[in-house]
Amino acid sequence: MNEDSEPLDPGDLPDIDPAGALDDLLLFGNPETRRRFLKQVAGTSAAITLGPALMRMGSAGAAEVPAPPANVASVGTAAVHLKINGKVHALEIDPRVTLLDALRERLNLTGSKKGCDHGQCGACTVLVNGRRINSCLSFAVTHEGDEITTIEGLANGEELHPVQAAFIEHDGFQCGYCTPGQICSAVALLKEGHAKTDSEIREWMSGNLCRCGAYPNIVAAIKEAQGKSGGPKGA
């Protein structure tokens, strides 16, 4: 700021600000009021006249905002025990962490994929108490005591789950990115009994997208897995 600038004469305010907007600015002095006032006077001679004074007021207002105590955390952590693929994991996590992020970033179970992160593609599908969910939309802390199964927990040792084996046999994938979610969803679909016809399979698998377009092969794999398991209840 130029040291030779002349101070603002209060007597000139009626001519500079006939609408009285500056009165609100001087009374309240908050950033919103300042921004609103500046929009009103922008491009006028008042902006040039009041500029140095407003800058001083803005700096003083900013200096008056108290800083938060250094020892206060913005968000705390929560203790949660997650039973995943038969094993209990004790975690201390931010309560906003999704189940998908807890699986991938805290437990290194990276089979479940992060695709859209909005629950629209199904790449993150896992089983919770036998039901399929989009793990990117569910907070990890809400699953205390639940039975969570990921793609890593479907096989029985070296023996693949029937759906996994059928996907391999029928080439139910290309790039493979969506495949873990497709398989988990298919396992649940068979238990739900929604594999009676091709159209029913397509309808109940519609939440799992395959950008490679392997849908006919996926349907064929699910039908074979159903036949080998002896029907919907054996999936």
N, C-alpha and C positions, 0 to 999 in steps of 0.2 A: 504494500500500500504506500502511496506517495505521502511523505511526511508533510508536504505543502498543501494537502487537501484541506479545504475549509470545513469546519464542523457544520452539521445540519442544524439550521435555525428552526426550533419548534413552531415559530410563527409562520413559517412557510408551508406547514403541513396541509392547511385547508386548500391551498392552491395546488399542491402536489397530489393530494389524495382526497378529492372532493367526496368520494363515496364512503370514506371512513374505514376502508379495509385495513389501514395501518393500525387503527385502534385495536382491532382483534389481534393483529400481529404482536403489538407491544404488550397486550394483556396476557396472551397465552404463550406466545413464544415457542410453540412446538413445531417440529419439522413439517407436519401436515399443513399447519396454518401458513408457514413461510412459503411452502410450495404453492399453495392456493393463491397467496397474494402475489407471488412472482409471476404466475400465469396471467393475473389480471393486469399487471403493469408492464409486462414484457413488451418490448418494442416501442415504448413511450419514453418521453423525456424523464418521467419519474423513475424509470429503471436506472437511468444514468445518474440521476441525482441521489437516489437512495442506495445505490450499489454498495459503496464503501460501508455505510451504516449497517446494511443487512449482513454483510460478510462478518462484521464484528459481532453482531448478535448471534449468527449461526455458530461461530467459533466458541462464543461464551456458552451457548446452549449445549454444545457437544461436550465441553469441558465439565459441565455440571452433571452429566449422566454417570451415575455410580457404576463402577466395574463390579461384576459378580465376584464373590469370595473365591479365592484360588483353590480352596479345598472342597468346593461344592461341585459334584459331577452333574452334568446336564441330564443324563439318564442313567439309572442304576442298572445292575444286572440281576438276573433271577436264576436260581438253582432249579434244574429240571433233570429228571431221570427219564431217558428215552429207551424203550425196549425195541431194538431194531434187529431183525433177523435172529431173534431168540437171545440176544445179548443186551444187557442193560448198560447204558452209557450215562455217566454223571457229567453234566455240563453246567457251566456258569456262563450265561449268555445274556446279551441285550434282549429284553422281552419283545423287541420288534423284529428279531431274526426269524426268517421263514424256515419252515421245515426243510425246504430244498437247500437253503444256504447252510443250515446246520449239518445236513448230510454231506454236502460237498466240501465245505470249507473247514468244518470242525472235526468231522469223522472220516474224511477222505473216502467217502462212498460216492464216487463220481459217476456211477452208472446212470443215475437219474440226471437228465440233461436240463440245462437252462436254455429254453428256446425263446419264447416271446416274453416271459416273465409277467404275463398278464392273464394266465389261465386260459388261453385261447388255442394253444397248439397241442397240448397233451404230452409234450416231451418229458415233463417232470412227474408223470403219473407214478404213484406208489400205492400200496395197499395199506389201509389202516383198519384194523379189526375186520379184514376181509373185504373192505369196500375200497374202491378206487377213488383217489382224490388228486387234485392238482396241488402238489406240494409247494409250489411257488406262491399260492394264495393262502396258506395256512401257517399260523405262527407256531413255532416249535414248542413253546411253553404250554400250548393247549393240549399237548399229546402226552402229558404225564400219565403213565399207566396203560397207554394204548399198545396194541401189538402192531408194530410197523414192519412191513415187508418191502424190501426194495428188490431190484433186479438181481442184486448179488445174493439174495437169500432164497431164490426160487429153486435152484438146483439142489439135489441131495448128494452132496459130495461131488463125485465125478459124473454122476448121473444127471443129465439135463431134465428139466421139467418137460412134460409132453408138449407144451406150447413152444418152448425154446427149440426143441428138436424139430417140430413141424415147421417153424419159421426157417430153419436152416434147410430142410428138405425141399421146401417150396420157394426158396429165395424170396422170403417175405420182407426183403430190405434191399437197399442199394448202398447209399452212403452210410446207413446204420445209425444216424444221429437220433432219429425218432424211435428206433427199435426197442430200447428198454421200456419206454412209455407204452408203446404198442403192445408189447408182450404182457406187461403188468395189467393193462386194461383188458386184454383178451382173457387172461386168467380169471379176472373178476366177472367178465361177461359170461363165461362158461358156467361159473357158479350161480350166476343170476338166472340162468336158463334162457338167455336171449340169443341163442344160436340155432334156431329152428330152420331158418331160411337164409339165403344169401342177402335178401333185402333187410332182414332183421339184423343180421350181423353188421351190415353197412350202417344202418341207423344207429345201433348202439355203440359202434366204434367211431362215430362221426366226430367225436371230440378229440380224436387223435389224428393229426394231420401228417401226411407223408408228402413232402415236396418233391420226392423222386417219382411219385405216382405208382407205387407198388401195391395199390389197393387190391387188384385181383389176386395177387399172390398171398396177401395177408388174409383175405377171405378164405382162400383154399387151405391155408395153414390152420386157421381156426377150425374149419370143418373137419380136417384130419385129426386135430388134437381132440375134438369132441368125440369122434369115432373111436379113437384109441383109449380114451378114458372111460368109455362105456356110457356116455351121455353127459348132460350138464352137471350132474351132481358129483361127477368124479374128476372134475378138472383140477 
